[in-house]
């Protein structure tokens, strides 16, 4: 999350430095906080849950499809490499933020590149987060109301229970979810206020992984699963270019940089940020590897772009229908609880772009409500018109996400205004920029050609 920033001089700097969204030393009843309680800093566990929830979102549903594109061995190796690169980029970002005294990603970019850099960062976070939350809504619609892929209709959970009706169609389901779940949770003004929903969301993601792994192991023991594709099928140039289409998905899967500063600012002990980041990345990598491996093992070449859509038919195990519904419902609930923490960052960045010289958003309830309502409406409408999550991932992952996750932290390092970069840091920064630009440019080209 990035605080409202502007080229508007001292006022803009003051606005950004005072809004975390709410400083951790603010006392009871200061400006209409959600809980009105004393806040003495976020705990280690709460920060891990919030950062892990930022990471483990919709990307997990597309990762089994990347195994279909890359093959099992390269796919799992690239998940680990993406996690290591994410850890390195966050380390650079935090180190330069400390050197500059920056309390937000935006101020770190502003310190290195001025108002233009700060504005560009905010714009990229807005594009990334809108894309990610549109994906969340698409998945929720697919799972609850059904979807059609490759000429086959995959029944949704509610559609399967009650049959197709007007009230359980995609538009109706997304309307109910937006008004009944997203809108209330989006009203919290502080990241730490979402720590309990974040803990539940992580638990639901683990439930999804455990059930998926259990089904795959059961079928594997009974000899019902053929040998998966270990390496990609590469036989011509188009098949080589197609491998790069997985790059934006891997980038999107680990992006969490926009929420590092808000979590860091609310910590009781700011020195805990490094172990918090590494604990979160380790937890999320384990979830991603397990899901990718067992998801692809279950469905092989039939794995859809959204693997949840595969859980609509007989799995060849006892109580197949029950487990199908348990997998899909658990992850839909997870996404519903992830949504508000990603939305939290989106709202602040959009407010910073639209109202750079206004007072902090936490102190203006009217502006807070209008920005929240407009953003929810835009995301809702986009989710009803974008066809599938792969298209959304290709757009956001290859553009805004790669900038926020890798290119901007590397650029700040190369700029090195405080003279703290080691030779290894600059070499790593160059590597991240070249890898990010080349891989995602080829991904966009390949996706456009196909």
Backbone torsions as a table, in degrees:
resi	resn	phi	psi	omega
1	UNK	NA	139.9	179.9
2	UNK	-120.6	137.4	-175.8
3	UNK	-76.6	159.3	176.9
4	UNK	-57.7	127.8	-177.5
5	UNK	-136.5	167.7	-175.3
6	UNK	-166.5	168.6	172.1
7	UNK	-89.8	11.9	-173.2
8	UNK	-82.8	32.3	168.9
9	UNK	76.0	-147.3	-172.1
10	UNK	-63.8	-34.4	-178.1
11	UNK	-63.6	-41.4	179.8
12	UNK	-63.9	-42.1	179.6
13	UNK	-63.8	-40.0	178.7
14	UNK	-64.9	-41.8	179.5
15	UNK	-59.3	-45.5	-176.1
16	UNK	-68.3	-41.7	-174.9
17	UNK	-71.2	-21.3	-177.0
18	UNK	-95.3	-6.5	-176.0
19	UNK	-116.1	115.8	-174.2
20	UNK	-108.6	-14.0	17.8
21	UNK	-70.9	-37.8	179.3
22	UNK	-122.4	125.1	-178.7
23	UNK	-58.0	148.2	-173.9
24	UNK	-72.9	-13.7	178.9
25	UNK	-97.8	8.9	-180.0
26	UNK	-71.2	136.1	-175.5
27	UNK	-97.0	179.9	-171.5
28	UNK	-53.8	134.7	170.6
29	UNK	70.2	18.7	-174.5
30	UNK	-58.8	-53.5	-177.7
31	UNK	-150.1	41.5	177.2
32	UNK	78.5	37.0	177.7
33	UNK	-62.0	158.1	-174.3
34	UNK	-63.6	-36.5	-177.3
35	UNK	-103.3	-23.9	-177.1
36	UNK	68.0	14.0	-175.4
37	UNK	-103.5	163.3	174.9
38	UNK	-66.2	140.9	-179.1
39	UNK	-127.2	118.3	-174.6
40	UNK	-112.4	18.7	177.0
41	UNK	114.1	145.9	-178.5
42	UNK	-79.0	149.4	179.2
43	UNK	-85.2	166.8	177.1
44	UNK	-59.5	-49.1	-177.3
45	UNK	-63.2	-43.4	180.0
46	UNK	-62.3	-39.4	179.0
47	UNK	-67.4	-40.0	177.9
48	UNK	-62.4	-43.9	179.4
49	UNK	-62.5	-43.8	-179.0
50	UNK	-66.2	-42.2	179.7
51	UNK	-70.2	-40.2	178.2
52	UNK	-63.7	-37.7	177.8
53	UNK	-66.3	-36.5	175.5
54	UNK	-61.5	-39.2	-176.6
55	UNK	-76.3	-55.1	-174.0
56	UNK	-80.9	89.3	177.8
57	UNK	-121.4	-128.7	-176.9
58	UNK	-75.1	-20.0	-177.7
59	UNK	-56.5	-31.0	-178.2
60	UNK	-62.4	-29.1	-178.3
61	UNK	-73.8	-25.2	-179.4
62	UNK	-94.0	-11.7	-177.2
63	UNK	-64.7	-40.7	174.8
64	UNK	-58.4	-32.7	177.4
65	UNK	-68.9	-29.1	175.1
66	UNK	-68.4	-30.0	174.8
67	UNK	-65.6	-34.9	177.1
68	UNK	-64.4	-34.8	-179.2
69	UNK	-80.3	-44.4	-171.7
70	UNK	-93.9	-23.0	-168.2
71	UNK	91.4	157.1	-171.1
72	UNK	-65.6	-46.9	-175.1
73	UNK	-66.4	-55.3	178.1
74	UNK	-61.6	-35.4	-178.6
75	UNK	-62.7	-46.7	-179.6
76	UNK	-68.4	-37.4	177.6
77	UNK	-62.7	-41.3	-178.6
78	UNK	-69.4	-30.0	174.5
79	UNK	-61.8	-44.4	179.0
80	UNK	-64.4	-43.9	179.6
81	UNK	-64.0	-38.8	177.9
82	UNK	-63.4	-38.9	177.9
83	UNK	-64.9	-42.2	179.4
84	UNK	-65.2	-41.5	177.9
85	UNK	-65.5	-37.8	177.7
86	UNK	-63.3	-43.7	177.8
87	UNK	-60.4	-43.1	-179.6
88	UNK	-65.7	-41.4	-178.5
89	UNK	-68.4	-36.9	177.9
90	UNK	-68.4	-37.9	178.5
91	UNK	-61.4	-42.9	177.2
92	UNK	-63.8	-43.2	-178.2
93	UNK	-63.1	-45.1	-179.7
94	UNK	-66.3	-41.2	-178.2
95	UNK	-62.9	-44.2	-179.2
96	UNK	-73.9	-29.2	175.8
97	UNK	-65.9	-40.0	177.4
98	UNK	-65.0	-42.8	-178.8
99	UNK	-63.2	-35.1	-178.9
100	UNK	-90.1	-6.2	-174.8
101	UNK	67.8	28.5	-176.3
102	UNK	-87.7	130.8	179.2
103	UNK	-97.1	7.3	178.1
104	UNK	-151.6	160.8	175.8
105	UNK	-59.9	-40.3	-179.1
106	UNK	-61.7	-41.4	179.5
107	UNK	-69.4	-33.4	176.0
108	UNK	-64.2	-42.4	176.3
109	UNK	-66.4	-38.7	178.3
110	UNK	-65.0	-37.7	178.1
111	UNK	-63.0	-35.6	-177.8
112	UNK	-86.0	-38.1	-170.0
113	UNK	-130.0	7.2	176.8
114	UNK	78.4	-169.7	-176.8
115	UNK	-58.3	-34.2	-179.8
116	UNK	-64.6	-42.9	177.8
117	UNK	-62.6	-42.5	178.7
118	UNK	-63.5	-44.6	-180.0
119	UNK	-64.5	-39.7	179.8
120	UNK	-65.3	-39.5	177.1
121	UNK	-61.1	-47.2	179.4
122	UNK	-60.3	-42.3	179.3
123	UNK	-61.1	-43.3	-179.4
124	UNK	-66.4	-38.2	177.8
125	UNK	-65.2	-39.5	177.6
126	UNK	-61.4	-47.9	-179.9
127	UNK	-61.9	-45.1	-179.7
128	UNK	-61.6	-49.0	-174.3
129	UNK	-70.4	-35.8	174.9
130	UNK	-62.3	-45.1	179.2
131	UNK	-60.9	-43.9	-179.5
132	UNK	-63.1	-44.0	-177.6
133	UNK	-73.6	-28.0	171.2
134	UNK	-62.8	-41.1	176.9
135	UNK	-60.7	-43.1	177.8
136	UNK	-55.1	-47.6	-178.0
137	UNK	-66.8	-37.6	178.0
138	UNK	-61.0	-44.3	-179.9
139	UNK	-64.1	-43.7	179.0
140	UNK	-60.2	-43.7	177.0
141	UNK	-63.8	-43.3	178.7
142	UNK	-59.4	-45.8	-173.8
143	UNK	-72.3	-42.7	-174.1
144	UNK	-86.1	-33.6	-175.8
145	UNK	-114.7	-6.4	176.6
146	UNK	99.3	161.4	179.1
147	UNK	-151.6	159.1	176.9
148	UNK	-115.8	130.8	-179.1
149	UNK	-142.7	132.9	179.4
150	UNK	55.0	36.2	177.1
151	UNK	80.0	5.7	-179.0
152	UNK	-118.0	134.1	177.7
153	UNK	-90.2	127.4	178.4
154	UNK	-105.7	117.5	-174.8
155	UNK	-68.7	140.8	174.0
156	UNK	-81.8	166.0	-177.4
157	UNK	-61.6	-53.2	-177.8
158	UNK	-68.9	-35.4	176.1
159	UNK	-61.6	-38.7	178.8
160	UNK	-69.9	-33.9	-179.6
161	UNK	-73.8	-43.2	-170.8
162	UNK	-116.6	-2.2	-176.0
163	UNK	80.1	162.0	-179.6
164	UNK	-66.8	125.0	177.2
165	UNK	-139.8	166.8	179.3
166	UNK	-64.0	-36.2	-174.6
167	UNK	-77.1	-17.8	178.2
168	UNK	-113.0	20.6	171.4
169	UNK	-73.8	170.1	-175.7
170	UNK	-57.0	-47.0	-177.1
171	UNK	-61.9	-44.6	-178.4
172	UNK	-66.6	-43.0	-179.1
173	UNK	-62.3	-44.7	-179.4
174	UNK	-68.6	-32.8	176.0
175	UNK	-64.3	-47.2	179.8
176	UNK	-62.5	-43.4	-179.6
177	UNK	-64.4	-42.3	-178.7
178	UNK	-64.2	-47.0	-176.9
179	UNK	-77.1	-34.7	-174.1
180	UNK	-89.9	-24.0	-175.7
181	UNK	-121.3	-57.4	-173.8
182	UNK	-65.5	-45.3	-177.1
183	UNK	-60.5	-48.1	178.4
184	UNK	-62.3	-43.4	-178.1
185	UNK	-70.5	-26.1	179.6
186	UNK	-73.8	-8.2	-177.2
187	UNK	-82.6	-10.6	177.8
188	UNK	-71.6	141.4	-174.9
189	UNK	-102.6	-9.4	-176.5
190	UNK	-124.0	138.2	-178.9
191	UNK	-58.7	-43.2	-175.9
192	UNK	-64.8	-20.4	177.3
193	UNK	-65.5	-17.0	-178.7
194	UNK	-98.1	11.5	-174.4
195	UNK	-64.9	-33.3	-178.9
196	UNK	-74.1	-42.3	176.4
197	UNK	-65.9	-32.9	177.3
198	UNK	-65.9	-40.8	178.2
199	UNK	-62.4	-43.2	178.4
200	UNK	-64.3	-39.5	-178.4
201	UNK	-65.0	-40.5	176.8
202	UNK	-63.6	-41.8	178.3
203	UNK	-61.5	-40.2	179.1
204	UNK	-66.8	-36.0	176.3
205	UNK	-64.5	-38.2	177.9
206	UNK	-66.6	-38.6	176.5
207	UNK	-59.5	-45.5	178.2
208	UNK	-58.6	-45.8	-178.4
209	UNK	-65.4	-44.1	-177.8
210	UNK	-63.0	-44.2	-179.5
211	UNK	-65.6	-44.6	179.5
212	UNK	-60.6	-45.9	179.4
213	UNK	-64.4	-40.9	179.9
214	UNK	-61.9	-43.2	178.7
215	UNK	-62.6	-44.6	-178.5
216	UNK	-64.5	-43.4	-179.9
217	UNK	-64.6	-40.7	178.7
218	UNK	-61.0	-46.2	-179.3
219	UNK	-70.5	-34.4	178.4
220	UNK	-65.1	-41.2	179.2
221	UNK	-64.8	-28.5	179.8
222	UNK	-92.1	4.9	177.9
223	UNK	70.6	27.5	-177.8
224	UNK	-95.8	0.8	-177.7
225	UNK	-117.9	123.8	177.6
226	UNK	-75.7	167.1	177.8
227	UNK	-60.4	125.0	-179.2
228	UNK	-73.6	164.2	177.6
229	UNK	-73.8	114.6	-174.8
230	UNK	-82.9	-32.7	-177.9
231	UNK	-133.1	158.2	-176.8
232	UNK	-69.9	154.9	175.6
233	UNK	-88.3	97.1	-176.9
234	UNK	-112.0	115.8	-177.8
235	UNK	-137.3	-9.7	176.6
236	UNK	-156.5	176.7	-177.1
237	UNK	-62.0	-44.1	177.7
238	UNK	-56.9	-37.8	179.1
239	UNK	-68.6	-29.5	176.2
240	UNK	-71.5	-47.1	178.4
241	UNK	-59.6	-34.0	-177.3
242	UNK	-63.7	-27.7	179.0
243	UNK	-59.6	-32.7	-175.8
244	UNK	-73.3	-14.1	179.4
245	UNK	-66.8	-14.8	177.5
246	UNK	-78.7	-19.1	-175.9
247	UNK	-58.2	-48.9	179.7
248	UNK	-61.2	-32.4	178.7
249	UNK	-66.1	-43.2	179.6
250	UNK	-66.2	-37.1	177.3
251	UNK	-63.5	-48.2	-178.4
252	UNK	-64.1	-32.8	-176.0
253	UNK	-62.0	-32.6	-173.6
254	UNK	-108.9	0.4	-176.1
255	UNK	-69.0	128.7	178.6
256	UNK	-152.8	6.3	-170.4
257	UNK	-60.1	-32.7	-176.7
258	UNK	-71.0	-13.9	178.0
259	UNK	-107.3	1.6	-179.6
260	UNK	-67.4	-46.3	-178.0
261	UNK	-65.3	-46.6	177.6
262	UNK	-58.5	-40.0	177.9
263	UNK	-67.9	-42.6	178.5
264	UNK	-60.2	-43.7	-177.5
265	UNK	-66.9	-25.9	-176.6
266	UNK	-95.2	-1.2	-176.9
267	UNK	-69.9	145.5	172.2
268	UNK	-66.3	-38.6	178.7
269	UNK	-127.5	108.0	-174.3
270	UNK	-66.3	-19.5	178.9
271	UNK	-69.8	-10.8	-179.8
272	UNK	-79.7	-4.7	-172.3
273	UNK	-62.2	-37.6	-179.8
274	UNK	-65.1	-51.9	176.9
275	UNK	-63.1	-28.9	176.7
276	UNK	-65.4	-46.3	179.6
277	UNK	-61.8	-45.8	-176.6
278	UNK	-69.5	-37.3	176.4
279	UNK	-63.5	-43.1	180.0
280	UNK	-64.6	-44.4	-179.8
281	UNK	-65.8	-37.5	177.5
282	UNK	-64.9	-45.6	178.9
283	UNK	-61.4	-46.9	-177.0
284	UNK	-69.4	-35.9	177.3
285	UNK	-63.6	-40.3	178.0
286	UNK	-62.9	-41.7	178.1
287	UNK	-64.5	-44.2	-178.5
288	UNK	-65.4	-45.2	-178.9
289	UNK	-63.7	-43.8	-179.8
290	UNK	-63.7	-45.7	-179.8
291	UNK	-64.4	-45.4	-178.9
292	UNK	-62.1	-45.4	-177.3
293	UNK	-64.8	-54.3	-175.0
294	UNK	-75.6	-32.4	176.3
295	UNK	-63.2	-45.8	178.5
296	UNK	-69.8	-34.5	177.5
297	UNK	-61.5	-38.8	-178.3
298	UNK	-68.4	-43.7	-168.1
299	UNK	-114.2	-14.1	174.5
300	UNK	54.9	-132.8	-177.7
301	UNK	-68.7	-11.8	178.1
302	UNK	-87.6	1.2	-179.4
303	UNK	-61.0	125.5	-179.3
304	UNK	-86.2	165.1	178.2
305	UNK	-56.1	-37.2	173.2
306	UNK	-110.0	101.7	-172.0
307	UNK	-62.6	-22.2	177.8
308	UNK	-61.2	-30.4	-179.9
309	UNK	-66.9	-18.5	177.1
310	UNK	-72.4	-21.6	-177.0
311	UNK	-86.4	57.7	179.8
312	UNK	-131.9	7.0	-176.7
313	UNK	-131.7	178.1	-179.4
314	UNK	-67.0	121.8	-178.0
315	UNK	-86.0	-4.1	-179.4
316	UNK	77.1	26.4	177.4
317	UNK	-133.1	161.2	175.4
318	UNK	-60.8	145.0	178.9
319	UNK	57.1	38.9	-177.5
320	UNK	-57.6	-43.8	-178.0
321	UNK	-61.7	-40.6	179.5
322	UNK	-63.0	-47.1	-178.3
323	UNK	-68.0	-35.8	174.7
324	UNK	-56.2	-50.3	-178.4
325	UNK	-67.0	-38.1	-179.5
326	UNK	-63.3	-42.9	178.9
327	UNK	-61.9	-49.0	-174.6
328	UNK	-70.4	-43.4	-178.5
329	UNK	-67.3	-40.1	-179.4
330	UNK	-61.5	-40.0	-177.6
331	UNK	-79.7	-30.5	174.3
332	UNK	-63.0	-42.5	177.4
333	UNK	-63.7	-37.8	176.3
334	UNK	-58.8	-48.5	-179.0
335	UNK	-63.2	-36.8	178.4
336	UNK	-61.2	-32.7	-179.3
337	UNK	-87.3	-20.2	174.3
338	UNK	-75.3	-36.0	-174.2
339	UNK	-47.8	-49.8	-174.1
340	UNK	-64.9	-31.3	-177.4
341	UNK	-75.1	-31.6	174.6
342	UNK	-74.8	-37.6	178.3
343	UNK	-63.3	-34.1	179.8
344	UNK	-55.8	-45.8	178.8
345	UNK	-69.1	-40.8	179.8
346	UNK	-58.4	-46.2	-176.1
347	UNK	-61.8	-43.2	-179.2
348	UNK	-66.6	-39.7	179.9
349	UNK	-69.2	-41.1	177.1
350	UNK	-64.2	-40.4	178.1
351	UNK	-63.7	-38.1	178.7
352	UNK	-65.3	-34.6	178.3
353	UNK	-73.2	-40.5	-175.4
354	UNK	-83.3	-36.5	-175.0
355	UNK	-129.9	65.9	-172.9
356	UNK	-65.9	-23.9	-176.7
357	UNK	-106.9	6.3	-178.6
358	UNK	-78.3	165.4	176.9
359	UNK	-68.1	164.5	-177.9
360	UNK	-51.5	142.0	-176.1
361	UNK	-61.1	-32.7	-178.9
362	UNK	-64.1	-20.9	-178.3
363	UNK	-99.1	4.7	-179.3
364	UNK	-128.4	91.4	-174.8
365	UNK	-64.1	-34.5	-179.3
366	UNK	-65.7	-48.6	179.0
367	UNK	-64.4	-39.2	177.5
368	UNK	-56.8	-46.4	-178.7
369	UNK	-67.9	-41.2	-178.8
370	UNK	-66.6	-47.5	-179.9
371	UNK	-61.1	-42.2	179.3
372	UNK	-61.0	-47.9	-177.3
373	UNK	-64.8	-42.7	-178.9
374	UNK	-64.9	-44.5	-179.5
375	UNK	-64.2	-42.4	177.7
376	UNK	-61.2	-39.6	179.7
377	UNK	-65.5	-42.4	179.7
378	UNK	-63.3	-45.6	179.9
379	UNK	-63.9	-42.1	179.4
380	UNK	-60.3	-47.3	-178.2
381	UNK	-66.4	-41.3	179.7
382	UNK	-62.7	-39.4	-178.8
383	UNK	-65.1	-22.9	179.8
384	UNK	-85.6	-9.1	-176.1
385	UNK	-120.6	-21.2	177.4
386	UNK	-79.4	129.8	-168.8
387	UNK	-69.1	-42.9	-177.0
388	UNK	-155.3	168.7	-173.4
389	UNK	-73.3	-26.1	-179.7
390	UNK	-64.3	-41.6	177.3
391	UNK	-61.2	-43.2	-179.7
392	UNK	-65.8	-42.5	178.5
393	UNK	-63.7	-40.2	179.9
394	UNK	-61.4	-40.2	-177.7
395	UNK	-71.4	-55.2	-175.4
396	UNK	-72.0	-40.2	-177.2
397	UNK	-66.3	-35.3	-177.0
398	UNK	-86.6	-5.3	-177.7
399	UNK	-123.0	-88.2	-173.5
400	UNK	-66.7	-43.1	-175.0
401	UNK	-61.8	-44.6	-177.7
402	UNK	-67.2	-30.4	175.8
403	UNK	-67.2	-49.1	-177.2
404	UNK	-65.5	-41.1	-173.2
405	UNK	-79.2	-38.8	-170.9
406	UNK	-127.2	-47.8	-171.7
407	UNK	-68.1	-44.9	-178.4
408	UNK	-66.8	-47.5	176.0
409	UNK	-59.3	-38.1	178.1
410	UNK	-66.9	-39.4	179.4
411	UNK	-64.9	-39.9	177.0
412	UNK	-61.0	-39.4	179.8
413	UNK	-66.2	-43.6	-179.8
414	UNK	-68.0	-32.9	176.8
415	UNK	-65.2	-44.2	171.2
416	UNK	46.7	56.9	-178.3
417	UNK	-66.1	-21.6	-176.5
418	UNK	-105.1	4.9	174.4
419	UNK	62.9	37.0	-177.4
420	UNK	-111.2	0.5	-176.9
421	UNK	-78.8	131.8	172.6
422	UNK	-85.9	166.7	178.9
423	UNK	-59.5	-39.0	178.5
424	UNK	-63.5	-37.4	179.3
425	UNK	-63.1	-43.4	-178.5
426	UNK	-70.2	-35.4	176.1
427	UNK	-64.6	-42.4	177.7
428	UNK	-63.5	-40.2	-179.9
429	UNK	-63.1	-44.1	177.8
430	UNK	-62.7	-42.9	179.1
431	UNK	-59.9	-44.8	-178.4
432	UNK	-63.7	-42.4	-178.7
433	UNK	-66.2	-47.7	-179.0
434	UNK	-62.0	-46.7	-180.0
435	UNK	-61.5	-44.6	-177.9
436	UNK	-65.0	-45.7	-177.2
437	UNK	-67.0	-49.0	-176.5
438	UNK	-65.3	-50.8	-176.3
439	UNK	-61.2	-43.2	-176.3
440	UNK	-79.0	-29.4	174.9
441	UNK	-65.3	-43.7	177.5
442	UNK	-65.4	-37.0	178.7
443	UNK	-61.7	-44.9	179.1
444	UNK	-64.2	-42.7	179.4
445	UNK	-62.5	-46.8	-178.6
446	UNK	-63.9	-42.3	-179.0
447	UNK	-66.9	-37.4	179.1
448	UNK	-67.2	-39.0	-179.7
449	UNK	-69.0	-31.8	-177.9
450	UNK	-85.6	NA	NA
